[in-house]
Amino acid sequence: MEFLLTVQSTPTAFADRHIGARRQADVDTMLKAIGYDSVDGLVDVAIPDSIRQDTALKLQDALTEVQVLAELRKLASKNKTAVQMIGQGYYDTVTPPVIRRNILEAPAWYTAYTPYQPEISQGRLEALLNFQTMVQDLTGLPVANASLLDEATAVAEAVLLMRRANKNKTAKDGKTVLDSDLLPQTIAIVKGRAEALGFEVEIADLSAGLPDGDINGIVLQQPGVSGRVFDHSVVIADAKERGALVTVAADLLALTLITPPGEQGADIAVGTAQRFGVPLFFGGPHAAYMAVREGMERTLPGRIVGVSKDNAGVPAYRLALQTREQHIRREKATSNICTAQALLAIVASMYAVYHGPEGLKAIAETVHGHARTLAAALKKAGRELTSESFFDTLTVRVPGKADKVIGAAEARGINLRFIDADTVGVSIDETTTPEVLSAVAVAFGAGPVGDAAGFELPADVVRSSDFLQHPVFNTHRSETQLLRYIRRLSDRDLALDRTMIPLGSCTMKLNATAEMEAISWPEFASIHPFAPDHQTAGWRELIEDLEADLTEITGYDQVSIQPNAGSQGELAGLLAIRGYHLSRGDQQRTVCLIPASAHGTNAASAVLAGMKVVVVATAADGTIDHADLTAKIEANKDVLSCIMITYPSTHGVYDADVREVCDAIHAAGGQVYVDGANLNALVGLAQPGKFGGDVSHLNLHKTFCIPHGGGGPGVGPVAAKAHLAPFMPGDANKAAHEEGHGVAISASRYGSAGVLPISWAYVKLMGGQGLTDATKSALLAANYVASRLDEHFPVLYTGEGGLVAHECILDLRELTTRTGVTAEDVAKRLIDFGFHAPTLAFPVAGTLMVEPTESEDLAEIDRFIEAMITIRAEIEQVASGDFTLEKSPLRNAPHTAAAVVYSGWDRDYTREQAAFPVHHLKQDKYFPPVGRIDGAAGDRNLVCSCPPLEDFEN
Ligand SMILES: *Cc1c(COP(=O)(O)O)cnc(C)c1O
């Protein structure tokens, strides 16, 4: 490998590929429109001097793509692959190559945005609805969401859901009881959350019955971490009798053979869909799931896909019940989760589509058969099993010999689970072969395995009900069929591989192919999160290196990449602040100030950190209202914990007074949380850790090129100053509260490690100079859009010199008052031009927020501007009475091919204006598969599993 590094760097630096408008002529055109001579001149005016960083980023010089891939190969070779039989919530699996290449590695899927614009998202919405249906069927519960972040945090969400939903007079304020056979990381995460919120958690062996006292809810696991399968029906009935709610964490593969939680009376089922074709990824990203019984859907956390109708009455998918989410409910939201694990949920759903009910059952039976075979061999050799009723995992007693057995297995290339000095765990998965079973048996000092004999599942837990009967799970059996199904769905959608996605606050930039390549290499993808350290040196080196680079970029002292979304980074940062105040005896400091314009996750996270939210008003110019800030600080000075600000603000402006705001908070004994979602406007130019922040989260799926995946994965590192370092996320698998660490935020130590090579590669490919150039180009592009569109749609907020930061808010409210045309109409009309809408109604209702990012070239930006100006002229046609609003191309957008060719066309505009409002669309036309979707109807009549096919045959 070494020789690759001596290859001459290509004449084209990667930064020139990453940055869209790199040619001097294009830069000059943009500068001229804004009225500047140089990019540096523009940047100097836009960014307040008081926050500018004075030294260039000290990062390694930029590498070429060839060099970066060679470096990644070197890191990968420092990891040691093994047969992973550790289990504990993570199992090896076969990702069918047709799914790996055409979903996990396919830009049409991984560069898509969260399906908030349902008309251009029908493909991924269908795949997510398949995921929900799969979870509902397997768990025996009627409503499931389309993914949570990991199994342990999903259980924590379930515990909080039980606490919200239990209305029983005596039980509702009771303790939460966790079965002692839960995954240890689950227990650690739930305890960490409970501590901040102040409710009691008890760990008990629930197979021996319920403990005394009032119980809000219980959590069981099927199978338990020990592998034990037992009939939950008695303890569930007892819990209900006492007014407690019941959650079961269940393994989806096991549920093909075992009675599902819903049939045993559970209210909630949670777990992970990892082993449905999603690689181990050293701990994540994986899709967690949650399903609930009827009546709980309105408090269910996470996104739910539902079925509604479009304006022609055609069934269409959309996100349902969005009013539960943090965007709208803020501190009253059901959860702080925003970015989830959509891409991984889609992979898991396709795994079920491909294998179908018989295929999944056959896999489960093979796994179970192998476990029985091994059990028989161990038993024959006199080894003791802690439970003789199991699905895939055996817990074996080997007094004093655990290390020896594990060493013997490792010598044969197999990882087993160290439980304690006397106990070893073995988990079987779909990749386990008879040879491996024999090698394991030998490591235990037993003879080679023979036939499966005995250890049948007890009759009272054997599943008798059908599952996955819908045609979608019974049609796509050949690879040709599945390939075409995947292609058909992705053709319905718009992602970055077709068009810019100018979503303010979301930074939909290039996700370069070279950045993506390493994630599916086995030396990264096939590593178990609890593999011994000496097998994971490459992973840890990459992670430490990335953390160090992010520390340099942000100006903080320490970074942890553990949180697996921005929302989780927020919680981690706020818990660090909480820990800091507690360590100083300041228990009373629990008030979190949040500007009215903040992202909804901020308020929702503050509540989860046990804080009280106090809102600070926005001044007319979009900055924080100083009088109100002073008043709120004064009113709360003894109880002030922190402020959460976003910088540049969610208004897309560099507020000049940010240092004063930070100083005022510090003077009152509070801490400053800087939401780093907008870091794309800062990298190389200003550092939150230097201008007053104590702690921030970043969104690697925004600024650092991890693709958005249609709603996840994400990585939300938390970055902090030294005084908060002792409270940074701990390891859920180390004994609670290791010295010098705070509570764990994710199930595994490095969260969504699997996608970190993407951000690592981005930083190395760009180098300090390239990253800084990217920030400047992002500013240039946003200011170009703002200056070109301002006369058509006024730019709501600007800073120094009338400039914006990396995004701009276009204000439509006056136009709406005058003509009735709404920002939503404009968003939908953009689809007819082949564009994804900008951010709608955040942070200001009645507006669109545009963020072009540095990756868009001038021609694409100009096409967008042309579309917006053309739409503006249509709005004028409504004003002048050329057509009524109801019969306008705006209100009737987007136009499907079916609508345009409809023989009963009776609109006041031509079919040509409908479909080809600008000339070049005649060659490259995207037709949405459905017209404008009626969201409210779908919420009134909630359907969130695959509907019968007849519904779609009209
Ligand atoms: C995206 C975003 C978040 C939430 O991040 P997730 O990764 O989606 O959880 C928080 N704050 C702001 C300003 C954001 O734009």
The ligand as an SDF file (V2000), in Angstrom:
LIG
                    3D

 15 15  0  0  0  0  0  0  0  0999 V2000
  -30.4470   20.1350   12.2500 C   0  0  0  0  0  0  0  0  0  0  0  0
  -30.4950   20.9940   13.4560 C   0  0  0  0  0  0  0  0  0  0  0  0
  -30.5850   20.4510   14.7470 C   0  0  0  0  0  0  0  0  0  0  0  0
  -30.8700   18.9860   15.0280 C   0  0  0  0  0  0  0  0  0  0  0  0
  -29.9480   18.1040   14.5380 O   0  0  0  0  0  0  0  0  0  0  0  0
  -30.3190   16.5680   14.2310 P   0  0  0  0  0  0  0  0  0  0  0  0
  -29.0490   15.9990   13.7980 O   0  0  0  0  0  0  0  0  0  0  0  0
  -31.3620   16.5800   13.1730 O   0  0  0  0  0  0  0  0  0  0  0  0
  -30.8320   15.9690   15.4870 O   0  0  0  0  0  0  0  0  0  0  0  0
  -30.4940   21.3050   15.8200 C   0  0  0  0  0  0  0  0  0  0  0  0
  -30.3590   22.6390   15.6460 N   0  0  0  0  0  0  0  0  0  0  0  0
  -30.3220   23.1990   14.4080 C   0  0  0  0  0  0  0  0  0  0  0  0
  -30.1970   24.6890   14.2670 C   0  0  0  0  0  0  0  0  0  0  0  0
  -30.3990   22.4010   13.2720 C   0  0  0  0  0  0  0  0  0  0  0  0
  -30.3780   22.9420   12.0510 O   0  0  0  0  0  0  0  0  0  0  0  0
  1  2  1  0
  2  3  1  0
  2 14  2  0
  3  4  1  0
  3 10  2  0
  4  5  1  0
  5  6  1  0
  6  7  2  0
  6  8  1  0
  6  9  1  0
 10 11  1  0
 11 12  2  0
 12 13  1  0
 12 14  1  0
 14 15  1  0
M  END
$$$$
